[in-house]
Amino acid sequence: MTSKIKNSLPILGADQSLAPYLAEIQKFPILSREEEYELAVDWVKNHTRASGEKLVASHLRLVVSMAYELRDYGMSIAELIQSGNVGLMEALQKFDPEKGFRFSTYATFWIRAEMYNMILDNWSIMKIGSGAAQKKVFFNLTRAKRALGIMDGKLTDEQAKKIAHDLEVTPKDVIRMNERMGSRDLSLNANKYEDGEHLDFLEDSAHPILDEIDEREQRIRGRESLKKNLAELPQRDREILIARHLSDPAQTLEELSQKYGISRERIRQIENRAMDKLKSLMLSETDKK
């Protein structure tokens, strides 16, 4: 269904002029909160194609706006818009209007994440790290250098330490990324696009999204680790630990005492033993990485 919606929307080719596309998407009205909610509910419950199309079309301008924020990382505006539209469709598939927030708020995460993935994939030749620190430095190094009045590609130890402190990363992260970015001359030779403007780098707005992406990845890894290590516990230990800490509502010592036919103190001992074992397993797993 979403593929049909995507095919019904204006298309921007990599070699196509941006002006006609912008003129086309201006025709789609901006939705009120009530209109957006009604369309989203109809889409989620009934998969009504027309509702999905209106919901996506009204946010195509959001994609363009976000593409211009990221326009100076070696990608064309058209490529960024294409990537952002993929993220917009992903948001449509996952959006839940009953959560209480606007579709634009939810879609922003998916749009920007898709753009970031494309940018980082494009820079894979540089072997840029995928960790939170490397992403943060990648998207903020030029801004930080500009704030210090650094106009060339070199950094002194003191400058690297200052930037590292501001970005909450290590000086090694800063120096490594500066060398990688410098080899492409991206920080000194900004591209010019259709409007001929000299384009600036992304500012601090990158931070929340990058942090959210990394937090989400960590939560996923944490759940997977918890599930795997819980399976290593004896069955009764696992059941008691889940009942006491992972159930809503948590079961009381008295309830578990009656269930297993042992004292409340014995339930407490098993709970503590299982928790200690689980922590040990997860810490051991972390040390191996």
C-alpha positions in Angstrom: 0.0 0.0 0.0 2.7 2.5 0.9 4.5 1.8 -2.4 1.4 2.9 -4.2 1.2 6.1 -2.1 4.9 6.8 -2.9 4.3 6.3 -6.6 1.4 8.8 -6.5 3.5 11.6 -5.1 5.6 14.2 -7.1 8.9 12.7 -8.1 12.2 14.5 -8.0 14.9 12.9 -10.2 18.6 13.3 -9.4 19.1 15.4 -12.5 15.8 17.3 -12.3 15.5 21.0 -11.6 14.3 21.6 -8.1 12.0 24.5 -9.0 9.2 22.5 -10.6 9.2 20.0 -7.7 8.9 22.8 -5.2 6.1 24.4 -7.1 4.3 21.0 -7.2 4.5 20.3 -3.5 3.3 23.8 -2.6 -0.1 22.8 -3.9 -0.6 20.4 -1.0 -2.3 22.2 2.0 -0.8 22.2 5.4 -3.1 20.2 7.7 -4.6 21.3 11.0 -4.1 19.1 14.0 -7.6 17.8 13.7 -7.4 17.1 10.0 -4.1 15.3 10.5 -5.5 13.2 13.3 -8.5 12.1 11.3 -6.4 11.2 8.3 -3.9 9.3 10.5 -6.7 7.3 12.3 -8.3 6.4 8.9 -5.0 5.3 7.6 -4.0 3.2 10.6 -7.4 1.6 11.1 -8.6 1.3 7.5 -5.5 1.7 5.4 -7.4 4.2 3.2 -5.0 5.2 0.5 -6.3 8.7 0.0 -5.8 9.5 3.7 -2.2 8.2 3.6 -1.5 10.2 0.5 -2.8 13.4 2.0 -0.9 12.9 5.2 2.4 12.3 3.4 1.9 15.0 0.7 1.3 17.7 3.3 4.7 17.0 4.8 6.8 17.0 1.6 7.8 20.6 2.4 9.1 19.4 5.7 11.5 17.0 3.9 12.8 19.8 1.7 13.4 22.1 4.7 15.3 19.4 6.4 17.3 18.6 3.2 18.5 22.2 3.2 19.8 21.8 6.7 22.1 19.0 5.6 22.9 20.3 2.1 26.7 20.7 2.6 27.8 17.2 3.2 28.6 16.3 -0.3 25.1 15.3 -1.3 22.8 17.1 -3.7 19.5 18.6 -2.5 17.7 16.1 -4.8 19.5 13.1 -3.2 18.7 14.3 0.3 15.0 14.9 -0.6 14.7 11.4 -2.1 16.2 9.9 1.0 14.0 12.0 3.3 10.9 10.9 1.4 11.8 7.3 2.1 12.0 8.3 5.8 8.6 10.0 5.5 7.1 6.8 4.1 8.7 4.8 7.0 7.1 7.2 9.5 3.7 6.7 7.8 4.0 2.9 8.3 4.9 3.2 12.0 2.9 6.3 13.2 0.3 5.8 16.0 -2.0 8.9 16.2 -3.2 7.8 19.7 0.2 8.6 21.2 -0.8 12.2 21.3 1.9 13.9 19.2 1.8 15.4 15.7 2.8 13.4 12.6 5.4 16.0 11.8 7.1 15.5 15.1 7.3 11.8 14.6 8.2 12.0 10.9 11.1 14.4 11.6 13.0 11.5 13.4 12.6 9.1 10.5 13.3 11.7 7.8 16.5 12.9 9.4 17.7 9.4 10.3 17.3 8.3 6.7 19.2 11.4 5.5 22.0 10.7 8.0 22.3 7.1 7.0 22.7 8.2 3.3 25.3 10.8 4.2 27.3 8.3 6.4 27.0 5.7 3.7 28.4 8.2 1.2 31.3 8.8 3.5 32.0 5.1 4.1 35.1 5.4 2.0 36.5 7.4 4.9 35.5 4.5 7.3 33.8 7.0 9.7 32.9 5.2 12.9 29.3 4.4 13.6 29.4 5.3 17.3 27.7 8.2 19.0 31.0 10.2 19.4 32.1 9.9 15.8 28.6 10.9 14.5 28.5 13.9 16.8 32.0 15.1 15.7 31.2 14.4 12.0 28.1 16.6 12.1 29.5 19.4 14.3 33.2 19.7 13.8 33.1 22.5 11.2 30.7 24.5 13.3 33.0 24.1 16.3 36.1 25.1 14.3 34.3 28.1 12.9 33.4 29.2 16.4 37.1 29.2 17.3 38.0 31.1 14.2 39.9 28.2 12.6 39.9 28.7 8.9 42.3 25.9 7.8 42.3 22.2 8.2 44.8 21.9 11.0 44.1 21.7 14.7 46.5 22.4 17.6 46.4 20.1 20.6 44.7 22.9 22.6 42.1 23.5 19.9 41.3 19.8 19.7 40.9 19.6 23.5 38.6 22.7 23.4 36.4 21.2 20.7 36.4 17.8 22.4 35.2 19.4 25.7 32.5 21.3 23.9 31.2 18.2 22.1 31.7 15.9 25.0 34.0 13.6 23.1 37.7 12.8 23.3 40.5 14.8 21.6 41.4 11.6 19.7 37.8 11.6 18.2 38.2 15.2 17.1 41.7 14.8 15.6 40.7 11.6 13.7 37.6 13.1 12.2 39.3 16.3 11.3 41.9 14.3 9.3 39.2 12.3 7.5 37.1 15.3 6.6 40.1 17.3 5.6 41.1 14.7 3.1 37.9 15.5 1.2 38.3 19.3 1.6 34.7 19.4 2.6 35.2 21.9 5.4 37.0 24.4 3.1 35.2 24.0 -0.3 31.4 24.3 0.2 29.4 23.2 -2.8 27.1 25.5 -4.7 23.7 24.4 -5.7 20.9 25.7 -7.9 20.5 29.0 -6.1 24.2 29.8 -6.1 24.4 30.4 -2.4 27.4 29.6 -0.3 25.9 27.0 2.0 26.6 26.6 5.7 27.1 23.4 7.7 24.5 21.9 9.9 24.3 23.5 13.3 23.3 22.2 16.8 20.0 20.8 15.6 21.8 17.6 14.7 22.5 16.8 18.4 19.0 15.7 19.6 18.3 13.4 16.6 21.7 11.8 16.7 21.4 11.2 20.4 17.9 9.8 19.9 19.1 7.4 17.2 21.9 6.2 19.4 19.6 5.8 22.5 17.2 3.8 20.4 20.0 1.5 19.2 21.2 1.1 22.8 17.7 0.2 24.0 17.3 -2.4 21.3 20.7 -3.9 22.1 19.8 -3.8 25.8 16.6 -5.7 25.3 18.3 -8.3 23.2 21.0 -8.8 25.8 18.5 -9.0 28.6 16.5 -11.6 26.8 19.5 -13.7 25.9 21.0 -13.6 29.4 17.7 -14.3 31.2 17.6 -17.6 29.2 20.8 -18.6 30.9 19.2 -18.6 34.4 17.5 -21.7 35.9 13.8 -21.7 35.1 12.6 -20.9 38.6 15.1 -18.2 39.1 14.1 -16.6 35.8 10.4 -16.8 36.5 10.8 -15.2 40.0 13.1 -12.4 38.6 10.6 -11.6 35.8 7.7 -11.7 38.2 9.4 -9.3 40.6 11.1 -6.9 38.2 9.7 -7.2 34.6 6.0 -7.7 35.2 3.3 -5.0 35.6 2.2 -5.1 38.3 5.1 -6.8 40.0 4.1 -9.9 42.0 4.6 -9.7 45.8 6.8 -12.0 47.9 3.7 -13.5 49.4 2.1 -14.3 46.1 5.3 -16.1 44.9 5.7 -17.8 48.2 2.2 -19.4 47.7 2.9 -20.2 44.1 6.2 -22.1 44.7 5.4 -23.4 48.2 8.4 -21.9 49.9 8.9 -19.0 52.4 9.0 -15.4 51.4 12.6 -15.2 52.6 13.5 -18.0 50.3 11.8 -16.1 47.4 13.9 -13.0 48.3 17.1 -15.1 48.3 16.3 -16.6 44.9 15.4 -13.1 43.6 18.7 -11.6 44.8 20.7 -14.6 43.5 19.1 -14.4 40.1 19.7 -10.6 39.9 23.3 -11.0 40.8 23.8 -13.7 38.1 22.0 -11.6 35.5 24.2 -8.6 36.2 27.3 -10.7 36.0 26.3 -12.2 32.7 25.5 -8.8 31.2 28.7 -7.2 32.5 30.7 -10.1 31.1 29.1 -9.6 27.7 29.9 -5.9 27.8 33.6 -6.6 28.7 34.0 -8.8 25.6 33.0 -6.0 23.2 
